[in-house]
Amino acid sequence: MAQAGKGRLNYRCPSCFLRDIDMDMFYDKEKNEYYCLRCQYTGSEADVLEKNQIARMRYRAMMKRFTTFD
């Protein structure tokens, strides 16, 4: 396994993020992919960004105040 190193940006692991665990992913230059040390998730940058966007749906209204529930 390659030496663990941060990528260009700090991406969150989508698998851990769905379980409310804030885990940064590491980048493997040889394989050109990101991986998680906690849950064994691996994926390309596009795959990680797509799945993180899906996970963000949970928090889309976090700063909005709801006064009525229709």
Protein Blocks (a to p, Z undefined) as FASTA:
>chain_A
ZZddddfbdcddfklmmnopacdddddfklopacdfklopacdfklmmmmmmmmmmmmmm
mmpccfbdZZ
